[in-house]
Structure formats: structure tokens, C-alpha cells
Amino acid sequence: MTDETQPILSLDEAARRLDHALSRLEVRMSALAGEAESANGGLFDQDRAHLAAELDASRARERQLEEAGAAASHALGHAIAGVRAALGD
């Protein structure tokens, strides 16, 4: 083995070790990304379920308000008719 081949072998070994380290880093980053996605997906599902429940409650309240408005309008119409009758219109 000559002095010229020794640095080339060391450079090859360093490149191999760097490639191996990068491969391990990619595997770890993929695993962490998967864990983060799973955690965020669960939070998203919880938020979506919470918002859906709030929407259902709001729609029920809207129906109640519409019914109350219709009843108030009907009562007001009767009151107006009574006032007109009392005034002789």
C-alpha cells in the first residue's frame, strides 16, 4: 500500500460513514414526522368533533329563535288587531 492510496481509503470510509449517518437521520426524521402527524391528526379530529357539536347546538338554538319569533309575530298581529278593533278601525 502506498502513501497515495491511504488518504483515498480514509476519504471513502468517511463518505461511507457520512452516508450511513444520513440514512439513520432520515429514518429518525421520518419516524418523528409520523409521530407528529398522528398527534396532530388526533387534535384535528377532536377540534372537528367539538366544532360539529357547537354547530348542532347553534342550529337548534336558531330553530328555537325562529319559533319564538314566529310566535311573537303572531301575538303582535293579534294585539294590533285588538287595538284596531278598540279604536274602531
Backbone as JSON Lines, residues from 0, in Angstrom:
{"i":0,"aa":"M","n":[0.84,-1.16,0.0],"ca":[0.0,0.0,0.0],"c":[0.89,1.23,0.0]}
{"i":1,"aa":"T","n":[0.58,2.19,-0.86],"ca":[1.4,3.39,-0.94],"c":[0.78,4.5,-0.14]}
{"i":2,"aa":"D","n":[1.52,5.57,0.03],"ca":[1.01,6.72,0.76],"c":[-0.14,7.39,0.03]}
{"i":3,"aa":"E","n":[-0.16,7.26,-1.3],"ca":[-1.21,7.91,-2.08],"c":[-2.55,7.2,-1.9]}
{"i":4,"aa":"T","n":[-2.59,5.9,-1.71],"ca":[-3.84,5.18,-1.57],"c":[-4.43,5.3,-0.17]}
{"i":5,"aa":"Q","n":[-3.66,5.53,0.82],"ca":[-4.15,5.63,2.19],"c":[-5.16,6.77,2.36]}
{"i":6,"aa":"P","n":[-4.9,8.01,1.93],"ca":[-5.9,9.07,2.09],"c":[-7.18,8.79,1.31]}
{"i":7,"aa":"I","n":[-7.09,8.13,0.16],"ca":[-8.29,7.81,-0.61],"c":[-9.15,6.83,0.16]}
{"i":8,"aa":"L","n":[-8.56,5.84,0.77],"ca":[-9.32,4.88,1.57],"c":[-9.97,5.6,2.76]}
{"i":9,"aa":"S","n":[-9.3,6.51,3.38],"ca":[-9.87,7.25,4.51],"c":[-11.02,8.12,4.04]}
{"i":10,"aa":"L","n":[-10.88,8.73,2.89],"ca":[-11.95,9.55,2.34],"c":[-13.15,8.69,1.99]}
{"i":11,"aa":"D","n":[-12.92,7.51,1.42],"ca":[-14.01,6.58,1.12],"c":[-14.72,6.15,2.4]}
{"i":12,"aa":"E","n":[-13.93,5.84,3.42],"ca":[-14.52,5.43,4.7],"c":[-15.34,6.58,5.3]}
{"i":13,"aa":"A","n":[-14.82,7.79,5.23],"ca":[-15.55,8.95,5.76],"c":[-16.86,9.16,4.98]}
{"i":14,"aa":"A","n":[-16.81,9.0,3.68],"ca":[-18.02,9.15,2.86],"c":[-19.04,8.07,3.2]}
{"i":15,"aa":"R","n":[-18.55,6.84,3.42],"ca":[-19.44,5.75,3.78],"c":[-20.09,6.02,5.14]}
{"i":16,"aa":"R","n":[-19.29,6.49,6.09],"ca":[-19.83,6.77,7.42],"c":[-20.84,7.93,7.36]}
{"i":17,"aa":"L","n":[-20.54,8.94,6.56],"ca":[-21.47,10.06,6.41],"c":[-22.77,9.59,5.78]}
{"i":18,"aa":"D","n":[-22.67,8.75,4.77],"ca":[-23.87,8.22,4.12],"c":[-24.7,7.41,5.11]}
{"i":19,"aa":"H","n":[-24.05,6.61,5.92],"ca":[-24.74,5.81,6.93],"c":[-25.43,6.72,7.96]}
{"i":20,"aa":"A","n":[-24.73,7.75,8.41],"ca":[-25.31,8.69,9.38],"c":[-26.52,9.42,8.79]}
{"i":21,"aa":"L","n":[-26.42,9.81,7.54],"ca":[-27.54,10.49,6.89],"c":[-28.74,9.56,6.73]}
{"i":22,"aa":"S","n":[-28.47,8.3,6.44],"ca":[-29.56,7.32,6.33],"c":[-30.26,7.16,7.67]}
{"i":23,"aa":"R","n":[-29.49,7.06,8.76],"ca":[-30.09,6.94,10.09],"c":[-30.88,8.2,10.44]}
{"i":24,"aa":"L","n":[-30.36,9.36,10.06],"ca":[-31.06,10.62,10.32],"c":[-32.39,10.66,9.57]}
{"i":25,"aa":"E","n":[-32.4,10.22,8.31],"ca":[-33.64,10.19,7.53],"c":[-34.68,9.28,8.18]}
{"i":26,"aa":"V","n":[-34.24,8.11,8.65],"ca":[-35.17,7.18,9.3],"c":[-35.75,7.82,10.55]}
{"i":27,"aa":"R","n":[-34.92,8.45,11.34],"ca":[-35.39,9.08,12.59],"c":[-36.33,10.25,12.29]}
{"i":28,"aa":"M","n":[-36.0,11.06,11.31],"ca":[-36.85,12.19,10.94],"c":[-38.21,11.71,10.43]}
{"i":29,"aa":"S","n":[-38.21,10.63,9.67],"ca":[-39.47,10.06,9.19],"c":[-40.32,9.57,10.35]}
{"i":30,"aa":"A","n":[-39.68,8.93,11.31],"ca":[-40.42,8.45,12.48],"c":[-41.0,9.61,13.29]}
{"i":31,"aa":"L","n":[-40.21,10.65,13.49],"ca":[-40.69,11.82,14.23],"c":[-41.82,12.52,13.49]}
{"i":32,"aa":"A","n":[-41.69,12.61,12.18],"ca":[-42.75,13.24,11.38],"c":[-44.03,12.43,11.48]}
{"i":33,"aa":"G","n":[-43.92,11.12,11.46],"ca":[-45.1,10.26,11.61],"c":[-45.75,10.43,12.96]}
{"i":34,"aa":"E","n":[-44.95,10.51,14.02],"ca":[-45.5,10.72,15.36],"c":[-46.2,12.07,15.45]}
{"i":35,"aa":"A","n":[-45.59,13.11,14.91],"ca":[-46.18,14.43,14.95],"c":[-47.49,14.47,14.16]}
{"i":36,"aa":"E","n":[-47.51,13.81,13.02],"ca":[-48.73,13.77,12.2],"c":[-49.85,13.05,12.93]}
{"i":37,"aa":"S","n":[-49.51,11.96,13.6],"ca":[-50.52,11.22,14.36],"c":[-51.09,12.07,15.48]}
{"i":38,"aa":"A","n":[-50.22,12.76,16.19],"ca":[-50.66,13.6,17.31],"c":[-51.53,14.73,16.79]}
{"i":39,"aa":"N","n":[-51.12,15.38,15.72],"ca":[-51.9,16.49,15.17],"c":[-53.2,16.01,14.58]}
{"i":40,"aa":"G","n":[-53.21,14.83,13.99],"ca":[-54.44,14.28,13.43],"c":[-55.47,14.05,14.51]}
{"i":41,"aa":"G","n":[-55.04,13.57,15.65],"ca":[-55.95,13.37,16.77],"c":[-56.53,14.68,17.26]}
{"i":42,"aa":"L","n":[-55.69,15.71,17.33],"ca":[-56.18,17.02,17.76],"c":[-57.15,17.58,16.74]}
{"i":43,"aa":"F","n":[-56.85,17.38,15.46],"ca":[-57.74,17.86,14.41],"c":[-59.11,17.19,14.52]}
{"i":44,"aa":"D","n":[-59.1,15.88,14.75],"ca":[-60.37,15.16,14.89],"c":[-61.16,15.65,16.1]}
{"i":45,"aa":"Q","n":[-60.46,15.93,17.2],"ca":[-61.14,16.45,18.39],"c":[-61.74,17.82,18.11]}
{"i":46,"aa":"D","n":[-60.97,18.69,17.45],"ca":[-61.46,20.02,17.12],"c":[-62.66,19.93,16.2]}
{"i":47,"aa":"R","n":[-62.58,19.05,15.21],"ca":[-63.68,18.9,14.26],"c":[-64.93,18.41,14.97]}
{"i":48,"aa":"A","n":[-64.79,17.46,15.87],"ca":[-65.95,16.94,16.62],"c":[-66.53,18.03,17.51]}
{"i":49,"aa":"H","n":[-65.66,18.81,18.14],"ca":[-66.13,19.9,19.0],"c":[-66.87,20.95,18.18]}
{"i":50,"aa":"L","n":[-66.33,21.31,17.03],"ca":[-66.99,22.29,16.18],"c":[-68.31,21.77,15.63]}
{"i":51,"aa":"A","n":[-68.37,20.5,15.31],"ca":[-69.63,19.91,14.83],"c":[-70.69,19.95,15.92]}
{"i":52,"aa":"A","n":[-70.3,19.68,17.16],"ca":[-71.26,19.74,18.27],"c":[-71.74,21.17,18.48]}
{"i":53,"aa":"E","n":[-70.83,22.12,18.39],"ca":[-71.22,23.54,18.53],"c":[-72.16,23.96,17.41]}
{"i":54,"aa":"L","n":[-71.89,23.49,16.2],"ca":[-72.75,23.81,15.06],"c":[-74.15,23.24,15.27]}
{"i":55,"aa":"D","n":[-74.24,21.99,15.73],"ca":[-75.55,21.38,16.0],"c":[-76.31,22.18,17.06]}
{"i":56,"aa":"A","n":[-75.62,22.59,18.12],"ca":[-76.26,23.38,19.18],"c":[-76.72,24.73,18.64]}
{"i":57,"aa":"S","n":[-75.93,25.34,17.79],"ca":[-76.3,26.63,17.21],"c":[-77.51,26.51,16.29]}
{"i":58,"aa":"R","n":[-77.55,25.43,15.53],"ca":[-78.7,25.21,14.66],"c":[-79.98,24.97,15.47]}
{"i":59,"aa":"A","n":[-79.86,24.23,16.57],"ca":[-81.02,24.01,17.44],"c":[-81.48,25.34,18.03]}
{"i":60,"aa":"R","n":[-80.53,26.15,18.46],"ca":[-80.88,27.47,19.02],"c":[-81.52,28.35,17.94]}
{"i":61,"aa":"E","n":[-81.04,28.27,16.72],"ca":[-81.61,29.04,15.62],"c":[-83.08,28.64,15.41]}
{"i":62,"aa":"R","n":[-83.36,27.34,15.44],"ca":[-84.75,26.88,15.28],"c":[-85.62,27.41,16.42]}
{"i":63,"aa":"Q","n":[-85.1,27.37,17.62],"ca":[-85.86,27.89,18.77],"c":[-86.16,29.38,18.6]}
{"i":64,"aa":"L","n":[-85.17,30.12,18.15],"ca":[-85.36,31.56,17.96],"c":[-86.36,31.84,16.83]}
{"i":65,"aa":"E","n":[-86.3,31.05,15.78],"ca":[-87.26,31.22,14.69],"c":[-88.69,30.95,15.18]}
{"i":66,"aa":"E","n":[-88.85,29.89,15.97],"ca":[-90.17,29.56,16.52],"c":[-90.65,30.67,17.46]}
{"i":67,"aa":"A","n":[-89.75,31.18,18.3],"ca":[-90.12,32.27,19.22],"c":[-90.48,33.52,18.43]}
{"i":68,"aa":"G","n":[-89.74,33.79,17.36],"ca":[-90.04,34.96,16.52],"c":[-91.39,34.83,15.84]}
{"i":69,"aa":"A","n":[-91.69,33.63,15.36],"ca":[-92.99,33.41,14.72],"c":[-94.12,33.56,15.72]}
{"i":70,"aa":"A","n":[-93.93,33.04,16.94],"ca":[-94.96,33.17,17.99],"c":[-95.14,34.64,18.36]}
{"i":71,"aa":"A","n":[-94.03,35.37,18.5],"ca":[-94.11,36.8,18.84],"c":[-94.81,37.57,17.73]}
{"i":72,"aa":"S","n":[-94.51,37.24,16.49],"ca":[-95.15,37.91,15.36],"c":[-96.65,37.65,15.36]}
{"i":73,"aa":"H","n":[-97.02,36.41,15.63],"ca":[-98.44,36.04,15.68],"c":[-99.15,36.8,16.81]}
{"i":74,"aa":"A","n":[-98.53,36.84,18.0],"ca":[-99.12,37.55,19.14],"c":[-99.21,39.03,18.86]}
{"i":75,"aa":"L","n":[-98.2,39.6,18.22],"ca":[-98.22,41.02,17.89],"c":[-99.33,41.32,16.88]}
{"i":76,"aa":"G","n":[-99.52,40.42,15.93],"ca":[-100.62,40.59,14.96],"c":[-101.96,40.61,15.65]}
{"i":77,"aa":"H","n":[-102.16,39.72,16.62],"ca":[-103.43,39.71,17.38],"c":[-103.57,40.99,18.19]}
{"i":78,"aa":"A","n":[-102.49,41.46,18.79],"ca":[-102.54,42.69,19.6],"c":[-102.89,43.88,18.72]}
{"i":79,"aa":"I","n":[-102.29,43.94,17.54],"ca":[-102.59,45.04,16.61],"c":[-104.08,45.0,16.2]}
{"i":80,"aa":"A","n":[-104.55,43.79,15.91],"ca":[-105.96,43.65,15.54],"c":[-106.86,44.08,16.69]}
{"i":81,"aa":"G","n":[-106.49,43.75,17.94],"ca":[-107.27,44.16,19.11],"c":[-107.26,45.66,19.29]}
{"i":82,"aa":"V","n":[-106.12,46.29,19.09],"ca":[-106.03,47.75,19.22],"c":[-106.85,48.42,18.14]}
{"i":83,"aa":"R","n":[-106.76,47.92,16.92],"ca":[-107.56,48.49,15.82],"c":[-109.06,48.34,16.09]}
{"i":84,"aa":"A","n":[-109.45,47.19,16.61],"ca":[-110.86,46.97,16.93],"c":[-111.32,47.92,18.02]}
{"i":85,"aa":"A","n":[-110.46,48.16,19.0],"ca":[-110.8,49.06,20.1],"c":[-110.9,50.49,19.62]}
{"i":86,"aa":"L","n":[-110.09,50.86,18.62],"ca":[-110.09,52.22,18.11],"c":[-111.19,52.43,17.07]}
{"i":87,"aa":"G","n":[-111.8,51.34,16.65],"ca":[-112.89,51.42,15.7],"c":[-112.45,51.47,14.25]}
{"i":88,"aa":"D","n":[-111.27,51.01,13.93],"ca":[-110.82,50.99,12.53],"c":[-111.5,49.92,11.77]}
